[in-house]
Amino acid sequence: MTRPAMQHAAAVLVAGAVLAGCAGGGNLNLGAARMPQVGETRDAVLARWGTPRGLYDVPDGGRRLIYTNEPVANRTDVFDFDANDRLVRTEQTRTRERFEAAGKEGWHRAEVQRTFGLPAGRDQVERAEPARWAYRFLDNQYLRVAVLHFGTAGAVVRTEILDDTDRSDGRYR
């Protein structure tokens, strides 16, 4: 193969890799190599991932583990286990659709916490009336903040999706 042909082939391979990455929806999964597989035991996941940021009971008698990628905190990985401590489902929950559903369906704080975990910096906005919880997330490779506004009954009454312009702490370098 001639040198120009090799350069062309390399360029095609690089372009293909870039396009394949774009087809993935834009949410880069840095933990993909170590994501747990359905059927794994809860002990195996805990051994590999460490202490979760949240641990909740689920209706079928199982448990839910919640992990966030602190300090970046732009994703929440949820792992649901059945009553026999076997993994039945994994999901990255910080998506525009999930945040918008919280507002449209009037989720209560407990449901928000079971879905997204507790937000970083919650104490700063919890004292506000009404309370607001903010979560950072990637939305088609754009940095966003979802702000969930709670009414006096403790349910989400409004969701705002804003551009995340605060890069002062170096999260996105």
CYANA upper distance limits for C-alpha pairs under 8 A (distance plus 0.5 A):
  1 MET  CA      5 ALA  CA      6.68
  1 MET  CA      6 MET  CA      6.86
  2 THR  CA      6 MET  CA      6.71
  3 ARG  CA      7 GLN  CA      6.71
  4 PRO  CA      8 HIS  CA      6.63
  5 ALA  CA      9 ALA  CA      6.64
  6 MET  CA     10 ALA  CA      6.62
  7 GLN  CA     11 ALA  CA      6.65
  8 HIS  CA     12 VAL  CA      6.72
  9 ALA  CA     13 LEU  CA      6.76
 10 ALA  CA     14 VAL  CA      6.72
 11 ALA  CA     15 ALA  CA      6.59
 12 VAL  CA     16 GLY  CA      6.58
 13 LEU  CA     17 ALA  CA      6.74
 14 VAL  CA     18 VAL  CA      6.75
 15 ALA  CA     19 LEU  CA      6.65
 16 GLY  CA     20 ALA  CA      6.55
 17 ALA  CA     21 GLY  CA      6.75
 18 VAL  CA     22 CYS  CA      6.87
 19 LEU  CA     23 ALA  CA      6.74
 20 ALA  CA     24 GLY  CA      7.22
 21 GLY  CA     25 GLY  CA      8.44
 21 GLY  CA     26 GLY  CA      7.83
 22 CYS  CA     26 GLY  CA      6.34
 24 GLY  CA     28 LEU  CA      8.47
 25 GLY  CA    140 ASN  CA      6.70
 26 GLY  CA    138 LEU  CA      8.14
 26 GLY  CA    139 ASP  CA      7.59
 26 GLY  CA    140 ASN  CA      4.95
 26 GLY  CA    141 GLN  CA      5.52
 27 ASN  CA    138 LEU  CA      6.67
 27 ASN  CA    139 ASP  CA      7.68
 27 ASN  CA    140 ASN  CA      7.02
 27 ASN  CA    141 GLN  CA      6.93
 31 GLY  CA     35 MET  CA      6.39
 36 PRO  CA     40 GLU  CA      7.29
 36 PRO  CA     45 VAL  CA      6.94
 36 PRO  CA     90 THR  CA      8.45
 37 GLN  CA     87 LEU  CA      7.71
 38 VAL  CA     86 ARG  CA      7.97
 38 VAL  CA     87 LEU  CA      5.45
 38 VAL  CA     88 VAL  CA      5.77
 38 VAL  CA     89 ARG  CA      6.86
 38 VAL  CA     90 THR  CA      8.28
 39 GLY  CA     86 ARG  CA      5.67
 39 GLY  CA     87 LEU  CA      5.40
 39 GLY  CA     88 VAL  CA      6.87
 40 GLU  CA     44 ALA  CA      7.08
 40 GLU  CA     45 VAL  CA      7.61
 40 GLU  CA     86 ARG  CA      6.04
 40 GLU  CA     87 LEU  CA      5.86
 41 THR  CA     45 VAL  CA      7.01
 41 THR  CA     85 ASP  CA      6.13
 41 THR  CA     86 ARG  CA      5.13
 41 THR  CA     87 LEU  CA      6.64
 42 ARG  CA     46 LEU  CA      6.59
 42 ARG  CA     81 PHE  CA      7.46
 42 ARG  CA     85 ASP  CA      5.84
 42 ARG  CA     86 ARG  CA      6.63
 42 ARG  CA     87 LEU  CA      7.21
 43 ASP  CA     47 ALA  CA      6.53
 44 ALA  CA     48 ARG  CA      6.85
 45 VAL  CA     49 TRP  CA      6.33
 45 VAL  CA     50 GLY  CA      8.22
 46 LEU  CA     50 GLY  CA      5.45
 46 LEU  CA     51 THR  CA      7.01
 46 LEU  CA     52 PRO  CA      8.31
 52 PRO  CA     65 LEU  CA      6.47
 52 PRO  CA     66 ILE  CA      6.05
 52 PRO  CA     67 TYR  CA      5.66
 53 ARG  CA     65 LEU  CA      8.19
 53 ARG  CA     66 ILE  CA      6.18
 53 ARG  CA     67 TYR  CA      5.92
 53 ARG  CA     68 THR  CA      7.41
 53 ARG  CA    117 GLY  CA      7.61
 54 GLY  CA     64 ARG  CA      8.36
 54 GLY  CA     65 LEU  CA      6.32
 54 GLY  CA     66 ILE  CA      5.32
 54 GLY  CA     67 TYR  CA      7.48
 54 GLY  CA    114 ARG  CA      8.25
 54 GLY  CA    117 GLY  CA      6.79
 55 LEU  CA     63 ARG  CA      7.42
 55 LEU  CA     64 ARG  CA      6.10
 55 LEU  CA     65 LEU  CA      5.31
 55 LEU  CA     66 ILE  CA      6.87
 56 TYR  CA     63 ARG  CA      6.12
 56 TYR  CA     64 ARG  CA      5.51
 56 TYR  CA     65 LEU  CA      7.20
 56 TYR  CA    114 ARG  CA      7.25
 57 ASP  CA     61 GLY  CA      7.35
 57 ASP  CA     62 GLY  CA      6.54
 57 ASP  CA     63 ARG  CA      5.07
 57 ASP  CA     64 ARG  CA      6.63
 58 VAL  CA     62 GLY  CA      5.80
 58 VAL  CA     63 ARG  CA      5.89
 58 VAL  CA     64 ARG  CA      6.92
 58 VAL  CA     80 ASP  CA      8.37
 60 ASP  CA     82 ASP  CA      7.41
 60 ASP  CA     83 ALA  CA      7.44
 61 GLY  CA     82 ASP  CA      7.10
 61 GLY  CA     83 ALA  CA      5.46
 62 GLY  CA     80 ASP  CA      7.72
 62 GLY  CA     81 PHE  CA      5.72
 62 GLY  CA     82 ASP  CA      4.67
 62 GLY  CA     83 ALA  CA      4.72
 62 GLY  CA     84 ASN  CA      7.87
 62 GLY  CA     85 ASP  CA      7.32
 63 ARG  CA     80 ASP  CA      6.47
 63 ARG  CA     81 PHE  CA      5.72
 63 ARG  CA     82 ASP  CA      7.20
 63 ARG  CA     83 ALA  CA      7.95
 63 ARG  CA     85 ASP  CA      8.08
 64 ARG  CA     78 VAL  CA      7.28
 64 ARG  CA     79 PHE  CA      6.09
 64 ARG  CA     80 ASP  CA      4.99
 64 ARG  CA     81 PHE  CA      6.68
 64 ARG  CA    114 ARG  CA      8.48
 65 LEU  CA     78 VAL  CA      6.34
 65 LEU  CA     79 PHE  CA      5.66
 65 LEU  CA     80 ASP  CA      7.04
 66 ILE  CA     76 THR  CA      7.23
 66 ILE  CA     77 ASP  CA      6.34
 66 ILE  CA     78 VAL  CA      5.25
 66 ILE  CA     79 PHE  CA      7.03
 66 ILE  CA    114 ARG  CA      8.35
 66 ILE  CA    116 PHE  CA      8.26
 66 ILE  CA    117 GLY  CA      6.96
 67 TYR  CA     76 THR  CA      6.17
 67 TYR  CA     77 ASP  CA      5.67
 67 TYR  CA     78 VAL  CA      7.05
 67 TYR  CA    117 GLY  CA      8.35
 68 THR  CA     73 ALA  CA      6.31
 68 THR  CA     74 ASN  CA      8.09
 68 THR  CA     75 ARG  CA      6.32
 68 THR  CA     76 THR  CA      5.06
 68 THR  CA     77 ASP  CA      6.79
 68 THR  CA    117 GLY  CA      8.27
 69 ASN  CA     73 ALA  CA      5.37
 69 ASN  CA     74 ASN  CA      7.32
 69 ASN  CA     75 ARG  CA      6.73
 69 ASN  CA     76 THR  CA      7.56
 71 PRO  CA    171 ARG  CA      7.76
 72 VAL  CA    171 ARG  CA      5.77
 72 VAL  CA    172 TYR  CA      7.94
 73 ALA  CA    120 ALA  CA      8.12
 73 ALA  CA    135 TYR  CA      8.28
 73 ALA  CA    136 ARG  CA      6.84
 73 ALA  CA    137 PHE  CA      7.95
 74 ASN  CA     94 ARG  CA      7.79
 74 ASN  CA    135 TYR  CA      7.78
 74 ASN  CA    136 ARG  CA      5.25
 74 ASN  CA    137 PHE  CA      4.54
 74 ASN  CA    138 LEU  CA      6.79
 75 ARG  CA     92 GLN  CA      7.03
 75 ARG  CA     93 THR  CA      7.61
 75 ARG  CA     94 ARG  CA      5.93
 75 ARG  CA    136 ARG  CA      8.05
 75 ARG  CA    137 PHE  CA      6.39
 75 ARG  CA    138 LEU  CA      8.16
 76 THR  CA     92 GLN  CA      5.98
 76 THR  CA     93 THR  CA      6.15
 76 THR  CA     94 ARG  CA      6.36
 76 THR  CA    116 PHE  CA      6.43
 76 THR  CA    117 GLY  CA      7.72
 77 ASP  CA     90 THR  CA      7.58
 77 ASP  CA     91 GLU  CA      6.25
 77 ASP  CA     92 GLN  CA      5.05
 77 ASP  CA     93 THR  CA      6.98
 78 VAL  CA     90 THR  CA      6.09
 78 VAL  CA     91 GLU  CA      5.72
 78 VAL  CA     92 GLN  CA      6.75
 78 VAL  CA     93 THR  CA      7.51
 78 VAL  CA    115 THR  CA      7.99
 79 PHE  CA     87 LEU  CA      7.35
 79 PHE  CA     88 VAL  CA      8.27
 79 PHE  CA     89 ARG  CA      6.39
 79 PHE  CA     90 THR  CA      5.15
 79 PHE  CA     91 GLU  CA      7.28
 80 ASP  CA     87 LEU  CA      6.34
 80 ASP  CA     88 VAL  CA      6.29
 80 ASP  CA     89 ARG  CA      5.68
 80 ASP  CA     90 THR  CA      6.93
 81 PHE  CA     85 ASP  CA      5.74
 81 PHE  CA     86 ARG  CA      5.60
 81 PHE  CA     87 LEU  CA      4.82
 81 PHE  CA     88 VAL  CA      5.94
 81 PHE  CA     89 ARG  CA      7.67
 82 ASP  CA     86 ARG  CA      6.03
 82 ASP  CA     87 LEU  CA      7.06
 82 ASP  CA     88 VAL  CA      6.93
 93 THR  CA     98 ARG  CA      7.23
 93 THR  CA    115 THR  CA      7.11
 93 THR  CA    116 PHE  CA      6.78
 94 ARG  CA     98 ARG  CA      7.26
 94 ARG  CA     99 PHE  CA      7.70
 94 ARG  CA    116 PHE  CA      7.09
 94 ARG  CA    137 PHE  CA      6.42
 94 ARG  CA    138 LEU  CA      8.37
 95 THR  CA     99 PHE  CA      6.86
 95 THR  CA    137 PHE  CA      7.51
 95 THR  CA    138 LEU  CA      8.04
 95 THR  CA    139 ASP  CA      7.36
 96 ARG  CA    100 GLU  CA      6.56
 96 ARG  CA    139 ASP  CA      7.23
 96 ARG  CA    146 ALA  CA      8.36
 96 ARG  CA    161 ILE  CA      8.23
 97 GLU  CA    101 ALA  CA      6.58
 98 ARG  CA    102 ALA  CA      6.87
 99 PHE  CA    103 GLY  CA      7.37
 99 PHE  CA    146 ALA  CA      7.22
 99 PHE  CA    148 LEU  CA      8.25
 99 PHE  CA    159 THR  CA      7.36
100 GLU  CA    104 LYS  CA      6.76
100 GLU  CA    159 THR  CA      6.57
101 ALA  CA    105 GLU  CA      6.18
101 ALA  CA    106 GLY  CA      8.46
102 ALA  CA    106 GLY  CA      6.25
102 ALA  CA    107 TRP  CA      5.56
102 ALA  CA    112 VAL  CA      7.73
102 ALA  CA    148 LEU  CA      8.39
102 ALA  CA    156 VAL  CA      6.91
102 ALA  CA    159 THR  CA      7.93
103 GLY  CA    107 TRP  CA      7.27
103 GLY  CA    148 LEU  CA      7.68
103 GLY  CA    156 VAL  CA      5.77
103 GLY  CA    157 VAL  CA      6.06
103 GLY  CA    158 ARG  CA      5.40
103 GLY  CA    159 THR  CA      5.67
104 LYS  CA    157 VAL  CA      8.15
104 LYS  CA    158 ARG  CA      8.01
106 GLY  CA    155 ALA  CA      5.84
106 GLY  CA    156 VAL  CA      5.32
106 GLY  CA    157 VAL  CA      6.45
107 TRP  CA    111 GLU  CA      6.47
107 TRP  CA    112 VAL  CA      6.92
107 TRP  CA    155 ALA  CA      5.83
107 TRP  CA    156 VAL  CA      5.95
108 HIS  CA    112 VAL  CA      6.87
108 HIS  CA    154 GLY  CA      6.15
108 HIS  CA    155 ALA  CA      4.60
108 HIS  CA    156 VAL  CA      6.71
109 ARG  CA    113 GLN  CA      6.54
109 ARG  CA    154 GLY  CA      6.60
109 ARG  CA    155 ALA  CA      6.76
109 ARG  CA    156 VAL  CA      8.02
110 ALA  CA    114 ARG  CA      6.63
111 GLU  CA    115 THR  CA      6.62
112 VAL  CA    116 PHE  CA      6.41
112 VAL  CA    117 GLY  CA      7.60
113 GLN  CA    117 GLY  CA      4.90
113 GLN  CA    118 LEU  CA      5.99
118 LEU  CA    122 ARG  CA      7.76
119 PRO  CA    133 TRP  CA      6.84
119 PRO  CA    134 ALA  CA      6.64
119 PRO  CA    135 TYR  CA      6.23
120 ALA  CA    134 ALA  CA      8.15
120 ALA  CA    135 TYR  CA      7.83
121 GLY  CA    125 VAL  CA      7.88
121 GLY  CA    134 ALA  CA      8.31
122 ARG  CA    126 GLU  CA      6.27
122 ARG  CA    132 ARG  CA      8.35
122 ARG  CA    133 TRP  CA      6.35
122 ARG  CA    134 ALA  CA      7.73
123 ASP  CA    127 ARG  CA      7.46
125 VAL  CA    131 ALA  CA      6.66
125 VAL  CA    132 ARG  CA      6.01
125 VAL  CA    133 TRP  CA      7.08
126 GLU  CA    131 ALA  CA      5.36
126 GLU  CA    132 ARG  CA      6.59
126 GLU  CA    133 TRP  CA      7.63
127 ARG  CA    131 ALA  CA      6.88
128 ALA  CA    132 ARG  CA      7.59
130 PRO  CA    149 HIS  CA      7.37
130 PRO  CA    150 PHE  CA      6.35
130 PRO  CA    151 GLY  CA      6.28
130 PRO  CA    152 THR  CA      7.02
131 ALA  CA    149 HIS  CA      6.61
131 ALA  CA    150 PHE  CA      5.86
131 ALA  CA    151 GLY  CA      7.85
132 ARG  CA    147 VAL  CA      6.92
132 ARG  CA    148 LEU  CA      5.96
132 ARG  CA    149 HIS  CA      5.05
132 ARG  CA    150 PHE  CA      6.52
133 TRP  CA    147 VAL  CA      6.17
133 TRP  CA    148 LEU  CA      5.70
133 TRP  CA    149 HIS  CA      7.25
134 ALA  CA    145 VAL  CA      6.93
134 ALA  CA    146 ALA  CA      6.06
134 ALA  CA    147 VAL  CA      4.85
134 ALA  CA    148 LEU  CA      6.78
135 TYR  CA    145 VAL  CA      5.98
135 TYR  CA    146 ALA  CA      5.72
135 TYR  CA    147 VAL  CA      7.04
136 ARG  CA    143 LEU  CA      7.83
136 ARG  CA    144 ARG  CA      6.27
136 ARG  CA    145 VAL  CA      4.92
136 ARG  CA    146 ALA  CA      6.87
136 ARG  CA    164 ASP  CA      7.87
137 PHE  CA    143 LEU  CA      6.67
137 PHE  CA    144 ARG  CA      5.91
137 PHE  CA    145 VAL  CA      6.68
137 PHE  CA    146 ALA  CA      8.05
138 LEU  CA    142 TYR  CA      5.99
138 LEU  CA    143 LEU  CA      5.46
138 LEU  CA    144 ARG  CA      6.51
139 ASP  CA    143 LEU  CA      6.89
139 ASP  CA    144 ARG  CA      7.00
142 TYR  CA    163 ASP  CA      8.24
143 LEU  CA    163 ASP  CA      6.65
143 LEU  CA    164 ASP  CA      5.74
143 LEU  CA    165 THR  CA      8.38
144 ARG  CA    161 ILE  CA      7.15
144 ARG  CA    162 LEU  CA      6.02
144 ARG  CA    163 ASP  CA      5.01
144 ARG  CA    164 ASP  CA      5.06
145 VAL  CA    160 GLU  CA      8.46
145 VAL  CA    161 ILE  CA      6.28
145 VAL  CA    162 LEU  CA      5.65
145 VAL  CA    163 ASP  CA      6.63
145 VAL  CA    164 ASP  CA      5.95
146 ALA  CA    159 THR  CA      7.23
146 ALA  CA    160 GLU  CA      6.12
146 ALA  CA    161 ILE  CA      5.11
146 ALA  CA    162 LEU  CA      6.88
147 VAL  CA    159 THR  CA      6.16
147 VAL  CA    160 GLU  CA      5.55
147 VAL  CA    161 ILE  CA      6.98
147 VAL  CA    162 LEU  CA      8.33
148 LEU  CA    156 VAL  CA      6.68
148 LEU  CA    157 VAL  CA      8.22
148 LEU  CA    158 ARG  CA      6.60
148 LEU  CA    159 THR  CA      5.23
148 LEU  CA    160 GLU  CA      7.13
149 HIS  CA    156 VAL  CA      5.99
149 HIS  CA    157 VAL  CA      6.31
149 HIS  CA    158 ARG  CA      5.68
149 HIS  CA    159 THR  CA      6.70
150 PHE  CA    154 GLY  CA      6.10
150 PHE  CA    155 ALA  CA      5.73
150 PHE  CA    156 VAL  CA      4.80
150 PHE  CA    157 VAL  CA      6.06
150 PHE  CA    158 ARG  CA      7.76
151 GLY  CA    155 ALA  CA      6.13
151 GLY  CA    156 VAL  CA      6.72
151 GLY  CA    157 VAL  CA      6.27
167 ARG  CA    171 ARG  CA      6.85
167 ARG  CA    172 TYR  CA      7.30
